[in-house]
Structures are given as C-alpha cells and as structure tokens.
Amino acid sequence: MDTMTFDYYLMRRQANPDLSMKNVLAVARRVRPIQAVCWGYRHNRWEARSDVARVWLDPDRDDLILQPADRATAERTAATFTEVPLPTEAELTEICRAAPRPR
C-alpha cells in the first residue's frame, strides 16, 4: 500500500493564548473517513486519534486554536513537549492503518 501524505497542525486551547502549542495533529490528506495522529499524553506515544481530529477541525469550535504548519515546524514543536520524534509519513501511515475503524 502507498504511504499517505499528511497536513500538520499545531494545537492549543484558546483559554491559554500565551502558552506554547501543546500538541501536533497530523491529518491524512484526501482520506475519508478522516485519519489522524497526535501525541497521546496518557500513553506517551504517537496515536491514531481521528476523534480528536474531528473535534479540533470543527469550524464551529472557537475555544480551540489549530494552526496549520509545515512538517519542519511540526517536528520542532513536537520536540518541545516530547522526546519521541514526530513519526515519518510512512510511520504515520502505519499508525493510521493499524487503528481500529470507527463503526
């Protein structure tokens, strides 16, 4: 199977506008249903989290800040909150494909 390509977003809550970005969301391009990966603080690993992507990509949510970023910026941002590097696009693809599919 082909490797997916991803769009990257930096994430933080509107309630803390002066704080640094707290996560990176990698969203697969042109894939439906949506497939995405972000840092899972509970398990300390990069995880498939389509549910998080659906909430954060909702244009009606004004309490969340989602800033588009290029891959290099996403990598630098990830290094500010975890020592585990942002996975390669091949690894992100693998994470997405291994995730259970929503019913």
C-alpha positions as CSV (number, residue, x, y, z in Angstrom):
1,M,0.0,0.0,0.0
2,D,1.1,3.6,-0.6
3,T,2.3,5.9,2.0
4,M,-0.3,8.6,2.9
5,T,0.6,12.3,2.9
6,F,-0.3,14.5,5.8
7,D,-1.2,18.0,6.7
8,Y,0.2,19.2,10.0
9,Y,-1.4,21.4,12.6
10,L,-0.2,22.9,15.9
11,M,-2.8,22.6,18.7
12,R,-3.6,24.6,21.9
13,R,-6.7,25.8,23.7
14,Q,-8.0,29.4,23.3
15,A,-8.1,29.7,27.1
16,N,-4.3,29.7,27.2
17,P,-3.4,32.0,24.3
18,D,0.0,33.0,25.8
19,L,1.1,29.4,26.2
20,S,3.1,27.4,23.6
21,M,1.5,24.8,21.4
22,K,0.7,21.7,23.3
23,N,0.3,19.1,20.6
24,V,0.8,18.3,16.9
25,L,-2.0,16.9,14.8
26,A,-1.1,15.0,11.5
27,V,-4.2,14.6,9.3
28,A,-4.1,12.3,6.3
29,R,-4.8,14.2,3.1
30,R,-7.8,13.1,0.9
31,V,-8.7,10.1,3.1
32,R,-12.2,9.5,4.3
33,P,-13.2,8.8,7.0
34,I,-10.7,11.2,8.5
35,Q,-7.5,9.6,9.8
36,A,-5.1,11.5,12.1
37,V,-2.3,11.0,14.6
38,C,-1.4,13.1,17.6
39,W,0.7,12.8,20.7
40,G,-1.1,10.7,23.4
41,Y,-0.1,12.1,26.7
42,R,-1.8,9.3,28.6
43,H,0.2,6.6,26.9
44,N,3.3,8.7,26.0
45,R,3.2,7.7,22.3
46,W,2.0,8.9,18.9
47,E,-1.5,7.5,18.5
48,A,-4.2,7.4,15.9
49,R,-6.9,9.8,17.1
50,S,-9.5,10.5,14.4
51,D,-11.9,11.5,17.2
52,V,-9.5,14.3,18.3
53,A,-9.2,15.5,14.7
54,R,-12.9,15.7,14.2
55,V,-13.3,17.9,17.3
56,W,-10.3,20.1,16.5
57,L,-11.2,20.5,12.8
58,D,-14.8,21.6,13.6
59,P,-15.1,25.2,12.3
60,D,-17.7,25.9,15.0
61,R,-15.2,25.4,17.9
62,D,-13.9,28.8,18.9
63,D,-12.3,27.5,22.1
64,L,-9.5,25.7,20.2
65,I,-6.6,27.0,18.2
66,L,-5.4,24.9,15.3
67,Q,-2.5,26.5,13.4
68,P,-1.5,25.0,10.1
69,A,2.2,24.2,9.9
70,D,4.8,22.6,7.6
71,R,6.5,19.4,8.5
72,A,9.6,21.0,9.8
73,T,7.7,23.3,12.2
74,A,5.6,20.4,13.4
75,E,8.8,18.4,14.2
76,R,10.3,21.4,16.1
77,T,7.1,21.9,18.0
78,A,6.8,18.2,18.9
79,A,10.3,18.4,20.4
80,T,9.1,20.9,22.9
81,F,6.7,18.5,24.6
82,T,8.1,15.0,23.9
83,E,11.5,13.4,23.3
84,V,9.8,11.0,20.9
85,P,10.2,12.5,17.4
86,L,7.2,13.1,15.1
87,P,6.9,9.8,13.1
88,T,7.8,9.8,9.4
89,E,4.9,9.8,7.0
90,A,5.5,6.1,6.5
91,E,5.2,5.6,10.2
92,L,2.1,7.8,10.5
93,T,0.5,5.8,7.7
94,E,1.3,2.6,9.6
95,I,-0.2,4.1,12.8
96,C,-3.4,5.1,10.9
97,R,-3.8,1.7,9.2
98,A,-3.3,-0.2,12.5
99,A,-6.0,1.8,14.2
100,P,-9.5,0.3,14.7
101,R,-12.0,1.6,12.2
102,P,-15.0,3.5,13.6
103,R,-18.3,1.8,13.3
